[in-house]
């Protein structure tokens, strides 16, 4: 007992002294309103048992890491084609048209079938990620009140959107590169030999490049639809 309160829970008795919370009241009367308030409880619900507390960053999943690595590989292919063309200089050919055609095909070589398959693999991984985390977002919003889970889902969806934007940009470059490859084929073979032979060369090689352009444009449309869907989900509660 003391003449002054020593902290939360201490109470003032009828003898004018303060007693600790665990002291008995035998022979003493607790004066009304003379109890120090307890320390305030921290706001917000603590994380449930076994649930990690929210952190500043979201860990990478394997699918996200693979998609990012494939995007880096696509960028490196683009850079390698440009650098190789700059170092190689203007190719040797009998005519100016052939030289221009070979130059275009060298500079935009990244837009070939391998480049398209690379981006399609990235799109497949990100499509799966978008569907997976969109479903979990809906579950968290409606059935599972856990701040750390909401942070994790939001982090993965934000990363998926960033990767999708990069994929859309590379699909655009691939489509433009495919058009440049078609132009390169036309310049290479136009005016060389009989018209029937020119047409056979242009139609054969050009059809393949046209298919790459079509696939790249389709991939770009799919990326845009995914981004629009994710943006709509962030403004509503409907799962993908």
Backbone as a ProteinNet text record, in pm:
[ID]
protein_1_A
[PRIMARY]
XXXXXXXXXXXXXXXXXXXXXXXXXXXXXXXXXXXXXXXXXXXXXXXXXXXXXXXXXXXXXXXXXXXXXXXXXXXXXXXXXXXXXXXXXXXXXXXXXXXXXXXXXXXXXXXXXXXXXXXXXXXXXXXXXXXXXXXXXXXXXXXXXXXXXXXXXXXXXXXXXXXXXXXXXXXXXXXXXXXXXXXXXXXXXXXXXXXXXXXXXXXXXXXXXXXXXXXXXXXXXXXXXXXXXXXXXXXXXXXX
[TERTIARY]
85.2	0	88.5	42.3	117.2	19.1	74.9	-9.5	-54.2	10	-26.6	-41.8	-116.1	-135.7	-5.9	18.3	140.1	115.2	-9.1	-35.4	-176.2	-204.7	-339.2	-379.9	-505.2	-560	-547.1	-463.1	-451.5	-580.1	-622.4	-749.2	-730.4	-812.3	-805	-905	-852.1	-938.2	-988.6	-1076.6	-1137	-1037.7	-918.9	-817.7	-730.2	-763.1	-689.1	-562.5	-538.7	-418.7	-455.5	-353.1	-369.4	-315.2	-388.8	-350.9	-335.5	-243.8	-226.1	-348.8	-359.7	-480	-502	-393.4	-409.1	-425.5	-431.4	-446.1	-590.7	-608.2	-742.5	-807.2	-940.1	-1013.5	-1065.7	-1007.3	-1056.7	-1052.4	-1168.5	-1176.1	-1166.8	-1156.4	-1142.3	-1257.7	-1285.9	-1391.9	-1329.5	-1357.6	-1306.9	-1394	-1331.3	-1408.1	-1460.5	-1585.2	-1642.7	-1559.4	-1532.7	-1459.6	-1313.4	-1260.5	-1120.3	-1036.1	-1047.7	-967.1	-900.9	-767.1	-697.3	-741.5	-775.4	-818.4	-705.3	-742.4	-642.4	-586.6	-468.3	-405.9	-494.9	-511	-598.7	-547.8	-643.9	-608.9	-566.3	-468.6	-428.5	-540.7	-552.9	-658.9	-625.7	-732.2	-712.2	-699.8	-754.3	-748.1	-611.5	-554.3	-422.3	-434.1	-324.6	-330.6	-370.1	-449.6	-491.8	-373.2	-388.9	-278.2	-231.6	-103.2	-47.8	-48.3	-99.3	-106.9	2.9	88	195.8	142	209.6	169.1	201.9	122.2	148.4	286.7	353.5	484.8	480.2	589.5	592.1	598.2	642.4	652.9	583.3	553	487.8	588.1	600.9	697.3	659.1	761.1	738.8	700.9	602.5	569.8	652	659	738.3	686.6	553.9	497.2	530.3	526.5	561.2	708.3	793.5	936.3	968.2	902.4	925.3	876.7	758.7	706.6	800.8	851.1	944.7	1073.4	1123.5	1246.3	1225.9	1109.1	1080.9	1069	1013.9	1007	1146.6	1233.8	1372	1438.3	1412.7	1469.6	1419	1291.3	1235.5	1300.9	1322	1388.4	1531.5	1600.6	1738.3	1743.6	1645	1641.4	1623.6	1535.6	1513.8	1642.3	1709	1832.1	1941.6	1950.6	2055.2	2036.5	1911.6	1886.6	1927.1	1894.4	1928.7	2081	2146.2	2291.7	2363.3	2317.7	2381	2367	2253.1	2233.7	2324.7	2336.2	2423.5	2568.7	2612.6	2751.7	2776.6	2680	2697.8	2696.3	2628.5	2624	2531.6	2543.3	2457.7	2498.8	2407.1	2445.1	2480.5	2566.4	2605.8	2503.5	2457.6	2359.3	2367.8	2324.1	2336	2258.7	2139.8	2057.5	2030	1989.3	1955.8	1834.9	1737.1	1617.9	1650.1	1737.6	1777.1	1850.8	1938.8	2012.7	1916.7	1819.8	1721.9	1639.9	1601.7	1523.6	1599.2	1726.5	1809.1	1832.2	1845.8	1865.6	1742.4	1624.6	1501.3	1485.8	1516.5	1502.3	1602.4	1718.8	1817	1776.9	1728.7	1695.4	1573.3	1479.2	1354.3	1343.5	1458.9	1461.3	1395.5	1388.7	1329.1	1181.8	1114.9	970.5	941.4	1027.6	1006.6	920.8	913.7	829.9	873.5	1002.9	1051.1	1006.6	1014.4	971.4	823.1	742.6	598.6	568.8	632.9	610.7	652	758.7	805.7	697.9	639.6	537.2	407.4	375.3	255.5	270.6	391.2	415.7	396.8	446.2	428.9	280.4	208.7	65.5	-9.5	24.4	-41.4	-17.2	105.6	137.3	62.3	60.1	-5.9	-158	-211.5	-355.9	-392.8	-309.9	-334.2	-321.9	-221.2	-202.7	-321.3	-367.3	-479.4	-604.7	-633	-751.2	-738.3	-620.4	-596.8	-614.8	-548	-552.5	-681.8	-750.2	-882.7	-982.3	-974.6	-1063.2	-1032.8	-904.3	-868.6	-909.9	-903.3	-946.2	-1093.6	-1175.2	-1318	-1343.3	-1267.9	-1285	-1247.9	-1136.7	-1093.7	-1196.9	-1250.4	-1347.2	-1476.7	-1517.9	-1649.7	-1650	-1539.3	-1542.8	-1425.4	-1330.4	-1208	-1154.7	-1187.7	-1147.7	-1007.5	-906.3	-766.4	-688.6	-643.2	-570.9	-447.7	-372.7	-250.7	-282.2	-392.8	-432.7	-472.3	-541.8	-579.9	-457.3	-356.8	-233	-161.3	-157	-88.9	-157.6	-290.6	-365.4	-347.2	-357.7	-339.4	-200.5	-98.4	37.9	56.1	1.5	15.4	-62.4	-181.1	-258.2	-189.3	-131.6	-59.9	61.1	133.7	249.5	205.1	93.6	42.3	6.3	-52.3	-86.6	39.4	144.1	269	331.1	332.8	388	303.6	172.7	86.1	111.3	134.3	164.2	293.3	393.9	519.3	497.3	415.5	386.1	313.1	219	147.5	240.1	336.3	432.9	515.9	560.1	640.8	557.9	431.1	343.8	330.8	320.1	312.5	440.1	555.5	682.9	693.7	643.4	648.1	561.4	443	354.8	417.6	473.4	540.4	662.9	736.6	852.1	812.3	698.7	649.9	615.3	553.8	524.5	654.2	755.8	884.9	949.7	932.5	986.6	917.6	786.6	714.5	767	786.7	842.6	982.5	1061.8	1196.1	1193	1098.7	1086.1	1048.2	955.1	912.4	1029.9	1103.6	1216.8	1326.5	1343.6	1450.3	1422.6	1295.7	1267	1202.7	1152.8	1087.7	1189.9	1157.9	1246.9	1360	1359.2	1466.6	1410.3	1433.8	1388.1	1245	1190.1	1052.9	951.6	841.1	743.8	686.3	672.6	618.2	710.5	840.4	935.9	934.2	922.5	913.6	791.2	679.4	556.1	567.8	627.7	642.4	725.3	834.8	919.8	845.5	782.2	714.4	596.1	517.2	399.7	441.4	546.9	588.4	641	741.6	799.3	705.3	635.9	546	428.7	378.6	264.9	302.9	424	469.2	478.5	537.5	548.8	411.3	319.6	183.9	115.9	143.5	86.5	142	271	329.7	264.2	239	173.3	33.7	-40.5	-176.3	-176.9	-83.9	-76.1	-38	52.9	95.3	-19.2	-97.1	-212.2	-316.3	-338.3	-432	-384.4	-255.1	-200.2	-215.8	-195.5	-212.8	-357.2	-452.1	-594	-624.3	-567.9	-589.8	-532.8	-415.6	-356	-445.4	-495.9	-582.5	-709.8	-767	-888.3	-860.4	-746.1	-709.4	-693.7	-626.3	-606.3	-739	-827.6	-959	-1036.6	-1029	-1097.3	-1043.9	-912.3	-853.3	-888.8	-892.7	-929.6	-1075.9	-1163	-1304	-1320.4	-1241.8	-1251.4	-1209.3	-1111.5	-1066.3	-1173.6	-1275.6	-1384.8	-1513.6	-1510.6	-1629.3	-1592.6	-1691.1	-1670.8	-1691.3	-1701.7	-1729.4	-1600.2	-1584.4	-1461.6	-1454.8	-1328.8	-1314.3	-1370.3
-119.3	0	123.9	225.1	350	466.3	584	703.8	743.3	687.8	721.4	593.5	601.1	486.1	453.2	320.9	275.1	221.3	228.9	181.9	128.6	70	18	-89	-84.6	-184	-149.1	-54.8	-14.7	55.4	31.4	87.9	162.2	264.4	351.5	302.9	272.3	221.6	335.8	297.8	398.2	457.6	393.4	450.2	553.4	583.5	685.9	636.5	505.5	451.2	368.9	356.5	279.3	138.8	39.7	-100.8	-163.2	-263.2	-329.6	-411.3	-450.7	-523.6	-654.9	-724.2	-855.9	-848.7	-729.9	-715.6	-740.9	-804.4	-830.5	-703.5	-707.9	-589.8	-610.2	-702.5	-731.3	-605.7	-567.8	-453.2	-319.5	-318.6	-195	-181.3	-59.7	-31	36.9	-17.9	44.1	163.6	279.1	398.9	394.6	434.6	431.4	515.3	456.8	528.8	545.5	481.6	502.4	381.7	336.9	226.3	273.1	256.5	296.2	207.3	265.9	183.2	94.6	-23.1	-115.9	-62	-112.8	-68.2	-104	-15.4	-42.6	-160.5	-239.1	-352.9	-302	-366.3	-323.1	-339.6	-245.1	-249.3	-351.5	-406.2	-503.2	-643.3	-737.9	-875.4	-933.6	-1005.7	-1066.9	-1179.3	-1211.1	-1323	-1451.4	-1532.9	-1659.1	-1752.3	-1853.7	-1944.4	-2014.8	-2016.8	-2081.9	-1997.1	-1873.8	-1786.3	-1681.5	-1667.2	-1568.5	-1427.3	-1339	-1199.1	-1137.9	-1036.2	-974.2	-911.5	-926.4	-866.5	-766.6	-694.6	-590.3	-643.4	-769.2	-824.4	-958.1	-999.2	-1126.9	-1221.5	-1339.6	-1437	-1480	-1508.3	-1551.9	-1699.3	-1733.4	-1872.6	-1923.8	-2056.8	-2117	-2073.8	-2075	-2037.6	-1892.6	-1804.5	-1664.5	-1650.3	-1723.6	-1717.8	-1770.2	-1880.1	-1935.4	-1837.4	-1777.1	-1680.1	-1560.9	-1511.4	-1398.2	-1437	-1558.9	-1604.2	-1616.1	-1666.2	-1677	-1538.9	-1442.6	-1306	-1247.5	-1273	-1226.2	-1290.1	-1420.6	-1489.1	-1427	-1389.1	-1326.4	-1190.8	-1114.3	-984.2	-1002	-1102.5	-1128	-1168.3	-1245	-1281.5	-1156.8	-1068.3	-942.8	-861.3	-846.2	-767.7	-833	-966.6	-1036.5	-1017.7	-1021.1	-1002.8	-862.7	-761.6	-623.8	-604.6	-654.2	-638	-710.5	-831.9	-908.2	-836.3	-772.1	-698.3	-576.4	-506.2	-388.4	-427.9	-535.7	-579.7	-633.2	-710.3	-769.4	-670	-556.8	-455.7	-493.4	-420.7	-440.2	-568.7	-666.1	-793.2	-778.5	-867.2	-866.4	-941.6	-880	-940.6	-870.3	-937.1	-877.3	-746.9	-735.6	-617.2	-547	-421.1	-344.1	-403.3	-451.5	-510.4	-633.9	-719.5	-839.1	-802.9	-705.2	-664.3	-612.3	-530.6	-479	-591.8	-688	-801	-883.3	-911.3	-987.2	-909.9	-778.3	-695.6	-700.2	-690.2	-696	-832	-937.9	-1071.4	-1095.9	-1033.7	-1047.5	-967.3	-844.6	-757.3	-806.3	-870.3	-912.3	-1064.3	-1127.1	-1272.8	-1322.1	-1237.1	-1276.6	-1311.5	-1264.1	-1286.2	-1417	-1516	-1643.9	-1735.6	-1862.4	-1956	-1976.7	-1977.6	-1996.1	-1880.2	-1757.8	-1642.6	-1648	-1692.3	-1702.8	-1810	-1925.7	-2032.9	-1989.9	-1912.6	-1862.9	-1777.3	-1688.2	-1599.5	-1674	-1774.6	-1853.7	-1930.5	-1978.1	-2046.7	-1950.3	-1827.3	-1726.5	-1696.6	-1680.3	-1650.6	-1762.1	-1887.9	-1999.1	-1997.8	-1971.9	-1966.7	-1852.6	-1736.9	-1621.8	-1637.7	-1703.6	-1730.3	-1818.3	-1920.5	-2009.1	-1932.2	-1847.3	-1768.3	-1674.5	-1610.7	-1517.4	-1589.7	-1707.2	-1783.3	-1831.2	-1878.9	-1931.5	-1824.3	-1709	-1606.4	-1526.3	-1523.3	-1459.2	-1539.6	-1672	-1757.3	-1743.5	-1740	-1725.1	-1589	-1487.9	-1354.5	-1356.1	-1421.8	-1429.9	-1506.9	-1616.3	-1694.8	-1612.2	-1539.2	-1456.7	-1349.4	-1287.7	-1179.6	-1227.5	-1350.4	-1395.7	-1498.1	-1571.7	-1681.2	-1684.3	-1595.1	-1609.8	-1471.9	-1425	-1291	-1295.5	-1281.1	-1284.2	-1178.5	-1071.7	-965	-1014.6	-1108	-1154.5	-1229.2	-1304.2	-1374.9	-1276.3	-1169.5	-1067.5	-999.5	-973.7	-911.6	-1003.4	-1131.9	-1228	-1236.3	-1247.6	-1256.9	-1130.8	-1014.3	-888.5	-875.6	-922.5	-916.5	-1002.3	-1123.6	-1212.8	-1159.4	-1105	-1051	-928	-843.9	-726.9	-770.6	-872.3	-922	-983.6	-1056	-1115.4	-1007.8	-897.3	-788.2	-727.1	-709.1	-653	-744	-873.4	-968.2	-973.4	-959.9	-960.4	-837.1	-723	-603.1	-622.1	-679.6	-706.2	-805.7	-907	-1005.5	-941.6	-852.1	-783.3	-699.2	-633.4	-553	-640.5	-756.7	-845.7	-908.3	-937.5	-985.4	-878.8	-752.1	-643.4	-635.7	-643.7	-642.4	-763	-878	-997.2	-980.7	-921.9	-901.4	-804.2	-695.7	-599.6	-662.6	-741.9	-811	-909.2	-978.1	-1069.8	-997.4	-879.8	-799.6	-757.5	-722.5	-685.6	-805.2	-925.1	-1045	-1071.2	-1050	-1066.1	-967.1	-842	-742.3	-782.8	-840.7	-885.6	-995.1	-1088.7	-1195.6	-1138.2	-1042.4	-980.9	-909.8	-829.7	-756.4	-851.2	-963.4	-1054.9	-1122	-1159.1	-1240.3	-1163.2	-1042.5	-969.3	-930	-953.1	-917.3	-1013.9	-1127.7	-1225.4	-1348.1	-1357	-1471.1	-1457	-1563.1	-1561.2	-1531.9	-1470.2	-1428.1	-1546.6	-1662.6	-1780.8	-1826.6	-1822.8	-1859.8	-1758.5	-1630	-1526.1	-1551.5	-1579.5	-1600.4	-1723	-1831.1	-1951.2	-1922.5	-1849.6	-1817.1	-1725.7	-1622.3	-1525.5	-1590.7	-1668.9	-1732.7	-1835.8	-1912.2	-2015.4	-1958.3	-1868.9	-1809.9	-1708.5	-1631.7	-1528.9	-1586.7	-1704.4	-1765.6	-1805.5	-1855.3	-1893.8	-1770.9	-1663.5	-1540.6	-1481.2	-1492.2	-1442	-1518.6	-1649.2	-1729.4	-1682.8	-1649.8	-1597.9	-1465.1	-1380.1	-1252.2	-1276.5	-1369.2	-1398.5	-1450.6	-1541.1	-1595.6	-1485.9	-1397.3	-1288.9	-1192.3	-1160.8	-1071.5	-1138.5	-1268.2	-1341.6	-1342.4	-1363.7	-1359.4	-1223.7	-1117.7	-981.9	-957.8	-1006.2	-991.3	-1067	-1187.8	-1265.6	-1193.5	-1133.3	-1057.8	-941.2	-869	-754.5	-799	-910.7	-959.9	-1000.1	-1063.5	-1099.8	-976.2	-873.8	-751.8	-682.9	-679.7	-618.8	-696.6	-830.7	-912	-890.8	-883	-859.2	-720.9	-624	-488.5	-485.3	-557.6	-562.5	-630.3	-734.5	-804	-714.8	-627	-538.4	-436.8	-422.9	-329.7	-400.9	-534	-610.1	-734.7	-821.8	-941.3	-1069.8	-1062.9	-1180.7	-1249	-1378.1	-1446.2	-1469.7	-1488.9	-1515.7	-1651.7
0	0	0	-69.5	-79.5	-76.8	-70.8	-68.9	-208.5	-312.2	-450.4	-530.8	-642.1	-729.7	-801.2	-816.3	-882.7	-1023.9	-1071.4	-1207.4	-1222.3	-1339.8	-1367	-1266.9	-1223.8	-1132.5	-985	-947.2	-806.7	-764	-636.3	-590.1	-458.3	-441.8	-323.6	-219.3	-100.7	6.3	93.9	187.5	275.8	374	388.4	478.4	407.8	280.8	207.6	142.8	141.8	80.3	-44.5	-133.5	-256.4	-235.9	-289.7	-274.7	-414.6	-426.9	-557.2	-594.7	-721.2	-766.9	-694.3	-655	-592.5	-441.1	-383.8	-237.4	-197.5	-83.8	-34.1	20.3	37.6	85.3	226.6	303	438.5	525.1	579.6	668.4	596.4	466	390.5	292.9	254.9	158.2	38.1	-79.8	-202.5	-234.9	-243.4	-274.1	-417.1	-439.2	-575	-673.2	-791	-895.6	-868	-761.2	-724.7	-762.9	-887.3	-938.9	-1067.8	-1076.5	-1198.1	-1314.7	-1429.9	-1544.2	-1592.8	-1642.1	-1696.2	-1826	-1863	-1988.3	-2106	-2204.4	-2318.9	-2400.5	-2450.5	-2535.3	-2672.7	-2737.2	-2871.3	-2971.6	-3062.3	-3162.8	-3268.8	-3329.5	-3436.5	-3380	-3451.4	-3405	-3433	-3334	-3356.9	-3458.6	-3526.3	-3622	-3552.5	-3618.7	-3560.9	-3546	-3462.4	-3432.5	-3558.8	-3581.2	-3697.8	-3821.9	-3813.5	-3930.3	-3922.2	-4024.7	-4018.9	-4022.7	-3952.8	-3953.7	-4088.9	-4134.8	-4263.5	-4266.6	-4378.5	-4395.5	-4509.8	-4528.6	-4630.4	-4771.5	-4793.9	-4928.2	-4936.7	-5060.2	-5083.7	-5147	-5090.8	-5141.9	-5283.1	-5363.5	-5501	-5502.2	-5584.7	-5609.2	-5726.7	-5738.3	-5845.9	-5983	-6000.8	-6131.2	-6166.3	-6066	-6091.3	-6128.5	-6058.2	-6088.7	-6227.6	-6266.6	-6400.5	-6507	-6485.4	-6581.8	-6596.1	-6483.9	-6489.6	-6561.8	-6537	-6603.5	-6754.2	-6795.6	-6939.2	-7003.8	-6931.1	-6983.9	-7001.8	-6905	-6917.9	-7039.3	-7060.1	-7176.2	-7306.8	-7311.3	-7431.3	-7456.3	-7349.3	-7363.8	-7413.3	-7361.3	-7404.2	-7552	-7598.1	-7740.1	-7827	-7782.1	-7855	-7861	-7746.2	-7742	-7826.1	-7820.8	-7896.5	-8046.4	-8093.9	-8237	-8282.3	-8201.2	-8236.5	-8235	-8129.6	-8119.2	-8232.7	-8264.9	-8372.6	-8505.8	-8528.5	-8653.6	-8660	-8546.8	-8543.4	-8566.3	-8502.3	-8517.6	-8658.7	-8711.4	-8842.9	-8956.8	-8935.2	-9039.6	-9153.4	-9262	-9378.6	-9449.6	-9466.6	-9527.6	-9676.2	-9722.5	-9864.2	-9946.7	-10053.9	-10143.6	-10278.4	-10387.5	-10520.5	-10537.6	-10475.7	-10496.4	-10363.9	-10376	-10255.7	-10185.4	-10261.5	-10201.8	-10120.8	-10175.8	-10101.8	-9974.1	-9981.8	-9861.5	-9754.4	-9796.2	-9700	-9640	-9724.1	-9674.9	-9572.2	-9600.5	-9506.6	-9377.1	-9388.8	-9269	-9178.7	-9238.2	-9159.3	-9091.5	-9164.6	-9107.2	-8994.3	-9002.9	-8895.6	-8772.4	-8794	-8680.7	-8603.9	-8674	-8609.3	-8598.1	-8590.4	-8579.5	-8451.5	-8348.1	-8220.4	-8234.2	-8340.8	-8357	-8429.5	-8413.7	-8480.3	-8393.8	-8432.4	-8358.4	-8215.5	-8190.4	-8053.7	-7964.9	-8017.9	-7939.5	-7906.2	-8003.5	-7980.3	-7875.4	-7885.8	-7787.7	-7647.4	-7638.5	-7509.5	-7442.4	-7519	-7462.9	-7434.1	-7515.5	-7487.1	-7356.1	-7328.8	-7201.2	-7084.5	-7099	-6993.5	-6973.8	-7083.9	-7075	-7003.3	-7032.6	-6964.6	-6814.6	-6774.2	-6631	-6561.7	-6625.6	-6563.2	-6562.8	-6662.5	-6664.6	-6545.3	-6521.6	-6407.5	-6276.5	-6264.7	-6143.1	-6120.5	-6226.6	-6213.2	-6165.2	-6222.2	-6180.2	-6035.8	-6000.4	-5865.6	-5759.2	-5776.8	-5673.4	-5676	-5788.8	-5792.2	-5709.6	-5721.6	-5642.1	-5493.2	-5458.7	-5317.4	-5264.1	-5348.3	-5305.8	-5268.8	-5349.6	-5321.3	-5192.2	-5170.4	-5048.1	-4925.5	-4933.9	-4820.6	-4790.6	-4894.7	-4874.1	-4810.5	-4841.6	-4798.6	-4685.3	-4668.5	-4571.5	-4475.2	-4489.5	-4409.4	-4375.3	-4255.1	-4213.3	-4154.8	-4241.1	-4196.2	-4273.5	-4206.6	-4276.2	-4350.3	-4291.5	-4356.7	-4485.5	-4487.6	-4609.2	-4717.9	-4680.4	-4778.4	-4836.1	-4751.5	-4799.3	-4897.1	-4865.4	-4953.5	-5089.3	-5087.6	-5213.7	-5297	-5230.5	-5303	-5363.3	-5290.5	-5342.8	-5466.7	-5465.1	-5580.6	-5701.7	-5678.2	-5790.6	-5850.7	-5766.6	-5817.8	-5900.1	-5852.2	-5928.4	-6061.3	-6059.2	-6182.8	-6283.9	-6237	-6329.6	-6390.7	-6309.7	-6362.7	-6467.5	-6439	-6534.9	-6662.5	-6648.4	-6765.7	-6853.5	-6790.7	-6871	-6950.3	-6888.1	-6958.3	-7072.3	-7046.2	-7150.4	-7267	-7237.6	-7345	-7430	-7365.3	-7440.4	-7533.7	-7485	-7568.2	-7680	-7654.6	-7762.6	-7871.6	-7829.8	-7927.3	-8011.2	-7944.9	-8017.5	-8110.9	-8067.1	-8151.3	-8276.3	-8258.1	-8373.2	-8473.4	-8422.7	-8511	-8576.9	-8499.3	-8556	-8664.2	-8645.6	-8748.4	-8877.8	-8866.4	-8985.9	-9055.5	-8976.2	-9034.7	-9104.6	-9046.9	-9111.5	-9245.6	-9250.9	-9377.5	-9480.8	-9436.8	-9527.9	-9574	-9481.7	-9518.2	-9622.9	-9609	-9708.4	-9844.8	-9845.3	-9971.5	-10037.9	-9960.4	-10016.9	-10067.4	-9996.8	-10036.6	-10171.1	-10193.8	-10312.5	-10427	-10400.9	-10508.6	-10615	-10736.2	-10846.5	-10871.7	-10801.4	-10822.4	-10894.4	-11021.8	-11099.7	-11147.8	-11206.7	-11257.4	-11146.4	-11185.9	-11085.7	-11009.6	-11079	-11011.3	-10899	-10920.8	-10817.6	-10702.9	-10739.1	-10635.5	-10547.1	-10610.4	-10535.2	-10443.6	-10492.8	-10411.2	-10285.7	-10302.4	-10187.8	-10089	-10142	-10054.7	-9983.3	-10058.4	-9997.5	-9893.4	-9922.2	-9827.7	-9697.1	-9707.6	-9585.9	-9522.6	-9604.3	-9550.3	-9474.4	-9518.5	-9449.5	-9307.5	-9290.1	-9155.4	-9065.4	-9119.3	-9039.1	-9009.1	-9105.6	-9082.3	-8969.6	-8961	-8852.4	-8717.5	-8713.3	-8589.4	-8549.1	-8647.8	-8619	-8563	-8623.8	-8578.2	-8434.9	-8405.3	-8268.7	-8169.6	-8208.4	-8119	-8090.8	-8193.6	-8173.6	-8084.2	-8105	-8019.5	-7874.4	-7854.8	-7719.5	-7655.3	-7733.4	-7680.8	-7638.6	-7718.8	-7683.2	-7553.2	-7539	-7416.9	-7295.2	-7310.4	-7199.9	-7160.5	-7259.4	-7230.2	-7158.1	-7200.9	-7135.3	-6990.3	-6967.6	-6830.5	-6743.1	-6794.9	-6717.5	-6688.1	-6786.2	-6763.6	-6658	-6664.2	-6563.8	-6424	-6410.2	-6278.2	-6226.3	-6316	-6274.2	-6227.5	-6296.7	-6256.7	-6121.7	-6096.5	-5968.7	-5852.4	-5876.3	-5769.7	-5731.6	-5818.1	-5789.3	-5750.6	-5747.5	-5711.2	-5635.4	-5616.9	-5536.2	-5615.5	-5746.4	-5825.1	-5863.8	-5835.3	-5873.6	-6022.8	-6075.8	-6217.8	-6251.8
[MASK]
++++++++++++++++++++++++++++++++++++++++++++++++++++++++++++++++++++++++++++++++++++++++++++++++++++++++++++++++++++++++++++++++++++++++++++++++++++++++++++++++++++++++++++++++++++++++++++++++++++++++++++++++++++++++++++++++++++++++++++++++

